[in-house]
Amino acid sequence: MARFIVRRSISTVVVLIAISIVTFLIFEAIPNGDPAARLAGRTSTPETVAAIRHTWGFDKPIYDQYLLTMKNVFTGKVISYTQQVNVLDQIKEGLPATLSLAIGAGIIWLFAGILLGVVAAARAGGFTDRALTAVAMIGVSTPVFLLGALMLYFLAYKLSWFPNGGYVPLTSNPGEWLYHMILPWLALSALFIGIYSRVLRSNVLDTMSEDFVRTARAKGLTERRILFRHVLRNSVIPIAALWGLDFAAVVGGGAILTESVFNLHGVGQYAAQSIGALDVPPVLVIVMFGSFFVVLLSAVTDVVMAFLDPRIKLL
Amino acid sequence: MRLLYGGRNSLEIGFVATAITMILATLTGGVAGYFRGPVDSVLARVLDLIWAFPVVLLGIALGTSLALGGINLGLFTLSGNSLLVPAVIIGFVYIPYVAKPVRGQVLALREREFVDAARLQGLGTVRILWSEVLPNLASTLIVFVPLMIANAILLEAGLSYLGAGVQPPNPSWGTMIADGIALLPSAIHLTLVPGAMLVLAVLGINVFGDGVRDALDPHSPIRLGH
């Protein structure tokens, strides 16, 4: 266990450093993206551009620029190029919306996926199973921004059942917060519910044909007890692994489309705006933050998996 | 009419991106699995690196920077508004999803007797990989193809919605939906029609892929991307 933690921590640091370098290079490679020219504004003289280039360090070699940016990231002083505000403050502002979205949707898709998967497996081959399969397929095939936009159009604009996007902090008004989050949660979880119910259904069906299920039947247990006590416990393990990775991906910027459609002003939407403005520092920080979540939660997932299933060894 | 051309672009990107993913993933996965040791360590780290990037973020970052500058790799040059730019990006970001399972399978395959036999016959490495290992990977690869096409079309739509995919004036279902959403309260059909086309196309490919999977390997639950 201790060895596992040390190894994973080292590899996390290495991956983060590599990711920050790659992200930096992607934006450095943009030909007409001279940040000094954009900082100076449209009506600037070459002299001001040169002065800005010097004060911000754009005239230094690229590795110096990189080291300077990273130093600022860790001392909390990263300033964005376009709006010239502190990036970490902006991210802190967006974080509650992103976490509300990710946690709520994560819970919904986990439980709805398990529920629908179990129902489909219990009724395998029947009408319910086919209907659920069809619904899951449609969920998997619909882009989240299309689903979100249609929800907004029909449920918020036409029927006025829900508000037209936006985010209300949980601390200021819990009721409004819930009211504003329901549609984004549903839109984001639709895809995952489709995937999870399909995966769980096939896992349950696979487990059903194992020897210990036959033993349980021979002992005279009811089908319901076999399904919940014996089969489900085994089938849920891969779902837990999937959930850890998907949840990390959603927190780390995967909800970018959902946030943009519902105008939640989360971290993802901030990333999208910054990328559009070719603003390197926010993108760099958000990508690092997202990757950190992915790497961290994949390590946590491995530990939880080993806990749930003693046959899995931690390396 | 625009709908048809948009569909052609969406599907073209889906297929080209999938071809790129499959070829590069088979190459890296196969080489990493077959040679093991330092080669494997390096390739596995690179794959982990791409894997750790949030897919949509990496796609947008590459999309925006390449849409402005185009790709210039010496051998071939693509201008920023070329359709192939999103295809290359999408193909690239999905490589680890295929390369990892391929690598795992090659690791197991290289220990099998028929590979030893081929090696003892004095066959070269390339020959062994091509005619002994690759045919055994075929069913895995075939199962991934429809899945990847469906995911690639969805990712293209997502990137286009954020302005990092297909660049105007070229249409694609993604950009058309994005344009429709911008006009939403007044003209719902501009969203609904390309949206329905996209969903139906992806749905068709997914159902087809499900059938292929059941036909080839009833026991493998495969992870879908985002």
HADDOCK unambig.tbl for C-alpha pairs under 7 A between the chains (distance, minus, plus):
assign (segid A and resid 15 and name CA) (segid B and resid 49 and name CA) 6.15 0.50 0.50
assign (segid A and resid 19 and name CA) (segid B and resid 49 and name CA) 6.81 0.50 0.50
assign (segid A and resid 26 and name CA) (segid B and resid 62 and name CA) 6.84 0.50 0.50
assign (segid A and resid 27 and name CA) (segid B and resid 65 and name CA) 6.44 0.50 0.50
assign (segid A and resid 30 and name CA) (segid B and resid 65 and name CA) 5.45 0.50 0.50
assign (segid A and resid 30 and name CA) (segid B and resid 69 and name CA) 5.86 0.50 0.50
assign (segid A and resid 31 and name CA) (segid B and resid 69 and name CA) 5.73 0.50 0.50
assign (segid A and resid 137 and name CA) (segid B and resid 203 and name CA) 6.53 0.50 0.50
assign (segid A and resid 138 and name CA) (segid B and resid 203 and name CA) 6.32 0.50 0.50
assign (segid A and resid 141 and name CA) (segid B and resid 199 and name CA) 5.58 0.50 0.50
assign (segid A and resid 141 and name CA) (segid B and resid 202 and name CA) 5.40 0.50 0.50
assign (segid A and resid 141 and name CA) (segid B and resid 203 and name CA) 5.25 0.50 0.50
assign (segid A and resid 142 and name CA) (segid B and resid 199 and name CA) 5.37 0.50 0.50
assign (segid A and resid 143 and name CA) (segid B and resid 154 and name CA) 5.98 0.50 0.50
assign (segid A and resid 146 and name CA) (segid B and resid 195 and name CA) 6.75 0.50 0.50
assign (segid A and resid 149 and name CA) (segid B and resid 181 and name CA) 6.65 0.50 0.50
assign (segid A and resid 153 and name CA) (segid B and resid 185 and name CA) 6.81 0.50 0.50
assign (segid A and resid 195 and name CA) (segid B and resid 224 and name CA) 6.88 0.50 0.50
assign (segid A and resid 199 and name CA) (segid B and resid 221 and name CA) 6.05 0.50 0.50
assign (segid A and resid 202 and name CA) (segid B and resid 221 and name CA) 6.92 0.50 0.50
assign (segid A and resid 249 and name CA) (segid B and resid 54 and name CA) 6.01 0.50 0.50
assign (segid A and resid 252 and name CA) (segid B and resid 54 and name CA) 6.35 0.50 0.50
assign (segid A and resid 253 and name CA) (segid B and resid 54 and name CA) 6.24 0.50 0.50
assign (segid A and resid 253 and name CA) (segid B and resid 57 and name CA) 6.43 0.50 0.50
assign (segid A and resid 254 and name CA) (segid B and resid 54 and name CA) 6.34 0.50 0.50
assign (segid A and resid 254 and name CA) (segid B and resid 56 and name CA) 6.17 0.50 0.50
assign (segid A and resid 275 and name CA) (segid B and resid 61 and name CA) 6.32 0.50 0.50
assign (segid A and resid 275 and name CA) (segid B and resid 64 and name CA) 7.00 0.50 0.50
assign (segid A and resid 276 and name CA) (segid B and resid 64 and name CA) 6.88 0.50 0.50
assign (segid A and resid 290 and name CA) (segid B and resid 54 and name CA) 6.59 0.50 0.50
assign (segid A and resid 291 and name CA) (segid B and resid 52 and name CA) 5.21 0.50 0.50
assign (segid A and resid 291 and name CA) (segid B and resid 53 and name CA) 5.48 0.50 0.50
assign (segid A and resid 291 and name CA) (segid B and resid 54 and name CA) 6.57 0.50 0.50
assign (segid A and resid 294 and name CA) (segid B and resid 52 and name CA) 5.98 0.50 0.50
assign (segid A and resid 295 and name CA) (segid B and resid 52 and name CA) 6.46 0.50 0.50
